[in-house]
Amino acid sequence: MATNASATNGTSALISPEQLKENISAVKILDASWYMPFVKRVPKAEFQTSRIKNSQFFDVDKVSDLSEKNLPHMLPSATAFAMACDALGISNDSDVVIYDRAEGGIFSAARLWWMFKAFGHGGSVRVLNGGFKAYEKLYSEDAEAMDTNEIAMDEVEKSERACVEAYEKGDAATTKYKATLDTNRLATIESVKRDVCKTNAKQCVDARPKGRFEGTTPEPRAGLACGSIPNSKNVPFPEVLDAETGKFKDAMQLKEVFQAAGMELDNQSKKIVATCGTGVTACILTLGMHEVGRDDVEVYDGSWCEWGSREDVPVKTAS
């Protein structure tokens, strides 16, 4: 399959709309759209009526830890992720392309990219650069590229149902897809307290807007403290995307964005932790850092939704 080439690590995790169209029958295509509640869009309903040809819906919000009641879309168990892959006909060596429908080009697709990486997927995993918006702009009238036939919600909800089934069956669940969590790609509240706040042994970058990072803008979720994790840097996720196209900036521009925020990208001995509000946009920064040669980034899955709800962690504000 044709791929983009990153300037620093040889293999990009991005694929252009043109490359996807060329390889549309050779890859597993997943719509991973999810929006913040205030956006008032229903991704499953949008997928029902229009989608990239051959794509299936992977619900990154519902394929999650069903035992976790207080934090949204935390990583599911390895078995639940594997059952979702089985339900969509994805094998360990499938080449996967992921997109979402965000107006800004990319929002939640990077989350599913990271999930596949975290669970040790063997095939290639790419994110559609510019997302559905960029693809639709080129191929909206092309019947070989787009599918506008309405499908049943039962078909759309395959991944969600598989996750529920996995948690119901527990240890009795069996899967064809084999998923094993790579803990080197995952940060926890304990590791962040130790490695970022206490020892400063790891770098931390926050994808939230500047006002939320500095504690001058209220959090969109009630009951959370305002501010940021001490010693963390701020790169609001839109800064790694081109405002006009919704595509990732090139490798040189990405480096400039991260370094302007105070990140030491060339310091390979100092691992990086990415965080945000709920662990979604942190993955956009994680993908951006992959494109400039840092494929060792940990995502703090609980992110501010967890950190800001706790009284046993330090919080930094602009004041």
N, C-alpha and C positions, 0 to 999 in steps of 0.2 A: 504494500500500500504506500502511495506517495505520502510524504510527510513534510512539514516545515522543518527547517534546520535552525536550532538555537545558535546564537553566536558563541556561546561558551561551553555548552555541554554536548553538542553534537546531535542530540535527539530532542526535538521539541514535543511538548505535550499538547500542542495546538494543531488544528487542521483547518484549512480555509474552506469556505463554501464550495469553491470550484473543485478542490480535492475530494471533498465528501461526495459531490455529485458524480465524480469520475469513479468512485469506489462504492457507490451506494448499495450494491448487492453483495459486497464482500465483507461488510462490517455489521455489527450489532449496533443499532442506533437507539439512543435512549433520551427521552424528554424528561429532564429532572427539574422542571419548573416548580418554584415555590416562592411565595411572596409574604411580606410582612402583612399582618391582618389589616392594617389601615389602608393598604393599597386597594383592597376590595376587588381583587381578581380571583377567579376560580380556575386554577390551572387544569384540573381534570376536565372541566367543561370545555375549555378552549381546545384541549387535545382531542376531545370527542369529535369536533367539527372540522379541524384542520391540523395537519401535522406533516413533517418531513416524511417522504415515502419510506415505508418499511420500519418506521420508528415505533417504539413501545414506551409506555409511561412508567417511570420508576419514581415512586413517591418517597422523596428524601425526608419528608416530614413524618410519614406514617411508618416507614421501614426504619424503626428506631427502637430504643430500649423501652419496652412496654411496662417494665417494672419500675421505671423512673417516673414518678408522678409530678415532680416539681420543676424539672428542667425539660425544655422542648427538644425534640429530635436529637437526643443523644445517640451515639453509635449503638446499633443493635448488637445482639449476640452474633458470633460468627455463624451459628446455625441459622439464625433468622436471615442474615444477609445471603447465605448460601441458598436457602429455600426461595428467596426472592429471585435470585439468579436462575434457579431451576425453573421457576414459573415463567420466566421470560426466555427460556431456551438459551441461556448464556453458559458456556462452558469455561473452564479455567484458561483455555488458550484462545478464547474468542478475542478478536480485535474489536474494541468498543469505541464508539463516538458518542459524546454527550453534549446536549444543548439545553438552553432554557430560553424563555421568551421575554426576558426583562427588557424594558425600554432602553436601558443603558447598554445593552449588548450581552453582558454576562453578570449573573448574580448567584444562582444556586448550582449551576452545572459543575463548578469547581468543587463543590462539596461532595458530589458523587464521584468525581475523579479521585479525590482524596480517599473516599471510602474504599474504592477499588484498590488503591495503593496500600491502604492500611490493612486490608484483608489479603494481601499477597497475590493479586491477580497476575496470571502468567502472560497473558496477551498484552498487546498495546492498549493504552487508554488515552484517548485524545478528547479535548474540549473544542467544540466548534467556535472558531474565533469570530467574534461579532454576533454569535448566537443565531436564533431563529430569525431575528430581524434582518440580519445581513443576508441570510440564505433566501428568505422570502423576497427580498428586494431584487435578487437576481432571477429567481425561478418561480415566481408566483403564478405564472401562466403555463408552466411546464408540467404536463401530466406525468412525465417520467421522474420528476423530482419532488412533487407535492401530492398529497393525498387529501382530498376534501370530502371524501365519503364519510358520513356520520357512522360512528361505531357505538356499540352498547357500553354503558358504564361498567358492566361486568368485565369487559375486556380491559378497560382502563385500570381497574382496581386489582389486577392480578398480583402485583408486588405487595400491596397492602395486605391482601388476604393471606398471602404466603407467610408474611411476618407474624400475623396473628396466629396462624396455625402452628408455627414454630414454637411460640411461647406456650401455646396450649399443650403441645406434645412434649415439650421439655426434652429430657434425655432420650425419649423414645423416637425423636425425629431423626430421619436419615436423609442424606442429600447426595446428589451426584457431584455438584460443585463442592470443592473443598476450600474452605476459608479458614485462615489462621491469622489472628490479630498480631500485627507487628507493633509491639509496644514502643519501639523506637520512634514511631510516628505520632505518638499520643502523649500529651502532657496532662497531668492531673493537678488538682488544687494543691496537693501536698508537694509535688515536684516544683510547681511554680513558686510557692512560698519559700522553698529551700534554694532552688537554683537561680531564681530571678531576684527575689526580694532580699534574701539573707546573704547569699554568697556572691551574687551577681556573676555567677559562672556561665549563665546563658543569656543571650540577648532575647528581648521580648518586643514584638511589634503588634500594635493594636490597629485594627481596620476600621474602627468606628469614626464618625465625624469628629472634628476638632473640639467642638463644644461639649460633646459627651465625654471625650477623653479628658478634657480639662475640668470637667465638673461644672461648667457654666450653663449647660443645657440639660434639662431634665431627661431622664431615661424614658423611653416609650412604654416600658413595663412598670407597673406600680410596685412600690415596695423595695426598689433597688437604690442603693447608695449612688451618689454621683461622683465621678472621678475616674481614676485609672490605677493600674497595678504599678507600684513603685519600681523605678528603673526601666519601665517600658518606654518605647518610642511610638510615635503616631504616624501612620501612613493611611489616611482615609482611602478605602478601596477604590473610589473613582479615579484617584491619582495615577493608578497603574494602567488605566484604560484611556484610549483616545476618545475624547468627548464627542467627536463628530461621527465616528464609525462604530464605536462600542467595542473595538478590537483592542487587544493588549498592545501597549507601546512596544517598540523594538527593544532589544537587549540593552543597548547603550542608554536609552531613555529610562528603562526600568532601573538600571544601576544608579543613575543620577537621582531618581526619586527616592530610592531606599537610602542612599548615602547622604542625601540632603536632610533626611530625618535623623541621621546620626547612627545608622546601622553600619557595622563592620562586615561587609559581605566577604571581603578577602581574608578575614580571620577565621579560617576553617576549624581552628581549635575551639571556637566559641559557638556552640550550637544555637539555633534560633527557635523560639517559641512564637507561634502566631495565635492571636486572640481577637475577639470581636464581641458582639452581643450574645449570640447563641451558637457560635461555631460554624456559621455559614460563610460570611464574607472573609473570615480568617483564611479560608481555603483559597480565595482569590489571590491573596498575598502569597500564600504557599505556592500556588501555581506560578505566580510572577517570579518568585525566587528560584523555582525550578528552572525557569527560562534563562536565568543568569548564573546557573551552575550550582545552586544550593538545593540539593535534593535531600537534605538531612533535617528538614524543618519539622518540628512537632506542632500539632494543633492542640490547643487547650480546649477540649470539647465542651466543658461547662461554661467557659468564657465569662463575660460579665454577668450573665444571668445567674451564674452560681456565685462568682466572687462578690458581686454587689449585694447579694442576699445574706452574706455571712458577716458575723460580728467578730470573728476570730482571725481576720486578715487585715493587713494594712491597706489604706486607700490614699492615693495622692490626688490633690486638687491644685488648680492653678494658683490659688491663694496661699 
